[in-house]
Amino acid sequence: MGRRGESPAAARIARRARTVPRSLGLTLVSALLPGLGLILGGRKRLGAFVLTLTVGLVGLGVYVGLTRRDEVLAAAVVPSRLLITSVAIGALALCWIVVIVGSHRLLRPATAAPGGRALGAVLVGTLCFAVAAPAAVAVQSVLAQRDLVQNVFVAQGESKSATRPKTVNVKDPWENRPRLNLLLLGGDDAKDRVGVRTDTVIVASIDTVTGDTALISMPRQLTFMPFPKDSPLRKFYPNGFGKEGLSLEGRLEWMLTAMYQNIPEAHPGILGPSDNEGADVLKQSVGEAVGLKLDYYLQVNLQGFDQIVDALGGIRVNVNERVAMGGVSSAGIPPDEWIEPGPNQHLDGRHALWFARGRYGADDDQRQVRQRCAIKGIVDAADPRTLATKYQAIARAGKNLLRTDIPQELLPALIQLGLLVKSGTVSNVSLDVSKLKLKYLHPDYEGLRETVAAALAPKPETPVTSTPPSTPATKDPKTLGRPGTGKTTPPPPTEDLVDACAYHPNGDEPR
């Protein structure tokens, strides 16, 4: 009711008897505080409800963001929750727009001139767009995340894997598991291809408590790769995957790089039902070679590697020697382009791919270092600001880039572990190529397993006094550190990638 003796209609007209500038200002304020305009326009109960709901939702959002980050991150990898989130964002945006329009209709002057009405319509349209545009981007990003999760990560019961852990304790997957071991594969892969050569094979062993990660790069030319005793492939290759008396060209088909393609072709289905037989073969063989049970694989299609780097806005790396972009060493064909040395260089997708893969004039050891530095560059580039502003492009690239047997059910826990990895130390397990005979026909896999075990062993809390070496350098390295030999070998060093990837041109060692 208005003043005594005043009709309700007259009271509404009195409330609206204000100037155009004042009504526009109140409309703007009511857009920032939904519900306030309804109160000023006479719809006090409805306005109070909307304003209370707005304050409550904002407070809830702040509370959840500050104290329930784990739940938010867990929801970000569950397709059903992502769908609900996208619907909720759209519904809230629509309600907000309705409140803006309704508030302005109550606040505008009843006898405004056409020019004033047009100005009010422009302001309302601008405010509605300011609400709708970010909401549309948010909905698209949420749906892109849902599409990525559904395409890359398959539910436990919907995929076939011969080597994946059979059961997963979703609530506490790292219970009694001090380390999570992942096999990282890189090759020109696609889902419709039977097999490829895996030029990049890296084991990532992650401490589930600290997030510290050790990377073990496997030379692609390894021969006679072993298989576990309980593997069906052990019957066909009791001495490892290889043949004696072959030329270098013939030996190529028996190297680690060829196992992904050649073993499934020779023994289809031997490990059991699988969506990616080549990856299952490598999980068994590489795991046996390094002495670790490999839990899951993550396969990167190097043909799409440049897309993910471009989606991130590029990566920054230190280039310590010229890196060829093309060229064929065996045929003496030089490259047309080079990546020149320099510190903190920004590489787009094309240059980052050649930085990781360039072979001309470089050996496998150099390429492996560059590959690990490229991985570090991607981890560094994936900061929250980049993920928030470029997520749709990142999700599109990731959908075509990745294959894995990691189940959807494990993703919430992996997100938490990923945050630990981001803040932890990423290091490289140094392998003595000469002592382990990694470039010979029969590598020392027993020595490789001992090297890895020593590198991953928990570090003592108190310094350990090393004993003077009692074995001359000319002794057989296969006897070093073996039971019953009476010799001890100090644990191999692990090199922090911050140091390994630092700028030290001309072959100078990092300080």
QUIQUITA-V815465 format. One record per backbone hydrogen bond with DSSP energy under -1.0 kcal/mol. NH is the residue of the N-H (numbers start at 1). CO is the residue of the C=O. Records with the same first field share a line. If there is no record, write none. Layout:
# QUIQUITA-V815465
NH = CO + CO
This chain:
# QUIQUITA-V815465
6 = 3
11 = 7
12 = 8
13 = 9
14 = 10
15 = 11
16 = 12
18 = 16
23 = 19
24 = 20
25 = 21
26 = 22
27 = 23
28 = 24
29 = 25
30 = 26
31 = 27
32 = 28
33 = 29
36 = 33
39 = 35
40 = 36
41 = 37
42 = 39
43 = 38
44 = 42
47 = 43
48 = 44
49 = 45
50 = 46
51 = 47
52 = 48
53 = 49
54 = 50
55 = 51
56 = 52
57 = 53
58 = 54
59 = 55
60 = 56
61 = 57
62 = 58
63 = 59
64 = 60
65 = 61
66 = 62
67 = 63
68 = 64
72 = 68
73 = 69
74 = 70
75 = 71
76 = 72
77 = 74
78 = 75
82 = 78
83 = 79
84 = 80
85 = 81
86 = 82
87 = 83
88 = 84
89 = 85
90 = 86
91 = 87
92 = 88
93 = 89
94 = 90
95 = 91
96 = 92
97 = 93
98 = 94
99 = 95
100 = 96
101 = 97
102 = 98
103 = 99
104 = 100
105 = 101
106 = 102
107 = 103
108 = 104
112 = 109
117 = 113
118 = 114
119 = 115
120 = 116
121 = 117
122 = 118
123 = 119
124 = 120
125 = 121
126 = 122
127 = 123
128 = 124
129 = 125
130 = 126
131 = 127
132 = 128
133 = 129
135 = 131
136 = 132
137 = 133
138 = 134
139 = 135
140 = 136
141 = 137
142 = 138
143 = 139
144 = 140
145 = 141
146 = 142
147 = 143
148 = 144
149 = 145
150 = 146
151 = 147
152 = 148
153 = 149
158 = 155
170 = 168
175 = 172
177 = 174
180 = 206
182 = 204
183 = 296
184 = 202
185 = 298
186 = 200
187 = 300
189 = 187
193 = 190
198 = 257
199 = 197
200 = 186
202 = 184
203 = 216
204 = 182
205 = 214
206 = 180
207 = 212
208 = 178
211 = 207
213 = 425
214 = 205
215 = 427
216 = 203
218 = 201
222 = 219
224 = 241
231 = 228
234 = 231
237 = 233
240 = 237
241 = 225
242 = 240
251 = 247
254 = 251
255 = 252
256 = 222
257 = 220
258 = 255
259 = 256
262 = 258
263 = 259
265 = 261
266 = 262
267 = 263
270 = 267
275 = 160
280 = 276
281 = 277
282 = 278
283 = 279
284 = 280
285 = 281
286 = 282
287 = 283
288 = 284
289 = 285
290 = 286
291 = 287
292 = 287
295 = 181
296 = 181
298 = 183
299 = 403
300 = 185
301 = 401
302 = 187
304 = 301
308 = 304
309 = 305
310 = 306
311 = 307
312 = 308
313 = 310
314 = 309
315 = 347
317 = 345
319 = 342
323 = 339
325 = 337
328 = 333
332 = 329
333 = 328
339 = 323
342 = 319
345 = 317
347 = 315
352 = 348
353 = 349
354 = 350
355 = 351
356 = 352
357 = 353
358 = 354
362 = 359
367 = 363
368 = 364
369 = 365
370 = 366
371 = 367
372 = 368
373 = 369
374 = 370
375 = 371
376 = 372
377 = 373
378 = 374
379 = 375
380 = 376
381 = 377
382 = 378
383 = 381
387 = 383
388 = 384
389 = 385
390 = 386
394 = 390
395 = 391
396 = 392
397 = 393
398 = 394
399 = 395
402 = 398
403 = 299
405 = 297
410 = 407
411 = 408
414 = 410
415 = 411
416 = 412
417 = 413
418 = 414
419 = 415
420 = 416
421 = 417
422 = 418
423 = 419
424 = 420
427 = 213
428 = 495
429 = 215
430 = 493
433 = 431
436 = 432
438 = 433
440 = 437
444 = 436
445 = 443
448 = 444
449 = 445
450 = 446
451 = 447
452 = 448
453 = 449
454 = 450
455 = 451
456 = 452
475 = 472
479 = 476
480 = 477
482 = 479
485 = 482
495 = 428
497 = 426
499 = 496
500 = 496
501 = 497
502 = 499
508 = 505
